[in-house]
Amino acid sequence: MAAEPKTKYDRQLRIWGDQGQAALEKASICLLNCGPTGSEALKNLVLGGIGSITVVDGSKVEVSDLGNNFMLDEECLGQSRAKCVCSFLQELNDAVKAKFVEESPTTLIDTNPSFFAQFTLVIATQLLENSLLLLDKICRKANVMLVVARSYGLTGMVRISVKEHTVVESKPDHFLDDLRLHNPWPELKQFAKSIDLNVTDPVVHKHTPYIVILVRLAEKWADAHDGCLPSTRQEKKEFKDLIKAHMLNIDEENYKEAIEASFKVSTARGISSQLRHIIEDSAVEVDSSSPDFWILVAALKEFIANEGDGEPPLEGSIPDMTSLTEYYISLQKIYQAKAESDCLVIEQYVKNILKRIGRDPDSISRVYIRNFCRNARKLKVCRYRSIEEELNSPVLPELQKYLTDEDYCFAVGFYILLRAVDRFAANYNRFPGIFDSEMDEDVSRLKSIALSISNDSGFHGSSLSEDLINEMCRFGGAELHAVAAFVGGVASQEVIKLLTKQFIPLTGTFIFNGIDQKSQVLAL
């Protein structure tokens, strides 16, 4: 990456790196409807350096737009909303290619479905249910990712729709360091044995890395317990006492670190249930059309069964710890060498698999293979039901669970009512609550529609409070800027996750409750 973009995007590069930024800059995004929700979502992506954007909106700027969309001003009145928003976004980042289509998204979906195949991802905002169902089918057929965003008064929703999304760099908040203290390899054992834990020099003693301490004392414990490591609560306590017995002074930080990390010695060998589920997926039976991710998973499966002896490749990094510099550097080199060795084995498996399925053995880059190996324990596969499947047959066990939780029950209410206002609009060509004179009648109509949707979907009508129905009518279909900015922000965050293939995206329908300032994800 050139020096100028590196400076320009410095802060975000620290989060998703050069590879993530390159993925953003290659992406082509289509936004449907550039009201406040869509404009806010796209603004965040433009500032982040997205490759190109296409804004589709057939509306003209009206006075009402000026109150909730800061990308428009009085000079825009009567002009194409798509053109004005596009022009403003271009000013935010001139490196982004921007164009607009002055046409109704609904019309485009109905008359020109092939239009969407050119994009990496489509952001659909403020679309009614019928158009959304059709768009979802179009995007799935074209393998285009779809992110749906909607703000409606004090509520909103975000949903992802894509057949399958694979994540290598899931970057979980909390994950156990891959130190293999429960199963050290020969080079690590040899290095640990070269360091005397009974050294009399107090400086050396208090700067012996805790990895060495644990490897040595775990071996000592195993020798005294028929080759078994501490497993019961009592044994783990006794192992900590063994560590304490080797301390010369109570202020030795390295031994305190060893005590805190002693549980890592007792970590079960093998792989997590989540990783096992991935390597046993039917997609591991690869062919020439298989994505690179699944070819690497197939190679990983072979490694785990053979050279890995039930374990994935070593990550190759170690955390900070109290240590002499020379000890720490030696440990780093030992871990890096083992990781490199494991990676080379995986790479050879990848080449063999590619050759077997008739692809170029060098078609998957070594950079990608290395990154995969470093993150092999943290892989994630997300598969999404189509919007039609979710609406017609929600997952009943999840549904029952939500209905017994007060906060989730409120989110379910908003979920049903967001569908109900769409059906209301389809029936009456307007949203409920637009006219004060018909408010009471609209409340009754909306309640009837919502109860019908609730019963058809397996929901209980009792989850819909009268107050909630009244509030939805009081919203009158308004897009409030504060809510739109939040919902648009969530949508753009999910877009970045999908494009960079980093972090885990939403796995259900995100519902924002602006009344109580709460949000839930419904996995329906």
Sequence and secondary structure as in RCSB ss.txt:
>XXXX:A:sequence
MAAEPKTKYDRQLRIWGDQGQAALEKASICLLNCGPTGSEALKNLVLGGIGSITVVDGSKVEVSDLGNNFMLDEE
CLGQSRAKCVCSFLQELNDAVKAKFVEESPTTLIDTNPSFFAQFTLVIATQLLENSLLLLDKICRKANVMLVVAR
SYGLTGMVRISVKEHTVVESKPDHFLDDLRLHNPWPELKQFAKSIDLNVTDPVVHKHTPYIVILVRLAEKWADAH
DGCLPSTRQEKKEFKDLIKAHMLNIDEENYKEAIEASFKVSTARGISSQLRHIIEDSAVEVDSSSPDFWILVAAL
KEFIANEGDGEPPLEGSIPDMTSLTEYYISLQKIYQAKAESDCLVIEQYVKNILKRIGRDPDSISRVYIRNFCRN
ARKLKVCRYRSIEEELNSPVLPELQKYLTDEDYCFAVGFYILLRAVDRFAANYNRFPGIFDSEMDEDVSRLKSIA
LSISNDSGFHGSSLSEDLINEMCRFGGAELHAVAAFVGGVASQEVIKLLTKQFIPLTGTFIFNGIDQKSQVLAL
>XXXX:A:secstr
  HHHHHHTHHHHHHHHHHHHHHHHH EEEEE  SHHHHHHHHHHHHTT SEEEEE   B  HHHHTT TT  GG
GTTSBHHHHHHHHHHHH TTSEEEEE S HHHHHHH GGGGGG SEEEEES  HHHHHHHHHHHHHTT EEEEEE
EEBTEEEEEEE SEEEESB   SS      TTS  HHHHHHHHTS TT S HHHHTTS HHHHHHHHHHHHHHHT
TT    SHHHHHHHHHHHHHT SSTT HHHHHHHHTGGGGG  SS  HHHHHHHTSGGGS  TTS HHHHHHHHH
HHHHHTTTTTS          S  HHHHHHHHHHHHHHHHHHHHHHHHHHHHHHHHTTS TTSS HHHHHHHHHT
GGG EEEE   HHHHHHS  HHHHHHHHTSHHHHHHHHHHHHHHHHHHHHHHHSS TTSSGGGHHHHHHHHHHHH
HHHHHHHT  GGGS HHHHHHHHHHTT B HHHHHHHHHHHHHHHHHHHHTBS    SEEEEETTTTEEEEE  
